[in-house]
Amino acid sequence: MSEVQSMSEMAKPTQRPLEQVIQVSRRDLPLSCPLPGAEVWNMHPRVYLPIEDEPSGQSVCPYCGARYVLIEDEGS
């Protein structure tokens, strides 16, 4: 079963990126992988993921397979 993590919980990944689902909101855009501040920030070249343009609101990093899902901001 996949674990859903927010950006603040991402500081110390406990699973391989392929198994993670990371929630991001519009205030976190533009989305890049690895995320700024992540412990593994240098694991591969930074790639920007246009998650806001995806009809599903989801995106997968082509390098590490980390899965991201765009959620609505609480104030929206």
N, C-alpha and C positions, 0 to 999 in steps of 0.2 A: 504494500500500500504506500502511496506517495504521501509525503509530508508537505503541508502547505506552510510556507514561511513568509513573513513580511521582510522588508529591507532591513529593519532594525534587528531582526533575529538572524540575519544572514552573516553576521560578523564571524561566527565560528561554525562553518558547515559541518554537519554530522553525517551527511551522506554524500555520495558522489553526485556531481551536478546533474547527471542524467536522470537521477531519481527525484530531484527536487522540483517543486512547483513554487515559484517565487511571486508573491503578489506585489504589484506596483500600482501606483495611482498616477493621475495626470500631473500631480505636483512633482513626481519623480522623473518626468520626461525632460530632455530626451533620454531614452533608455539605452544604456550600454552594458555590455558584458565583457569582462567581469564588472560588477557594480563598484562604483567608487567607495573606498573604505573597506572593501571585502578583504579578509585576511589573505586570500589567494589572488589579489589584484593583478599579479604579473603572470598568471598561469597560461595566458595566450594573448595575442594582440587584441587591443580593444576594438570591438565591433559595435556599431550602433544599430539597434533593432527598431524599425518603424512600427512598433506595436499599435500605435494609435490609428494606423491606416489599415490594419487587419480587421476584416469583418467579424472574426471570432474573438477579437481582443486578446489573442494569444500569440506568442512568438517563441521560437526555439533558436538558441545560439548555434550557429553552424560549426563552431570550434569544439565546444564542450558538451553540447546537448542540453544545457540548462533550459528549463521551461519557465516562461514568464506569463502571467495573466494580468490583464489590466482590470482594476476594480474601480468602482466609483468612489470619489472622495466622500468622506462622511458629511461634509458641509454642502454637498451638491443636492 
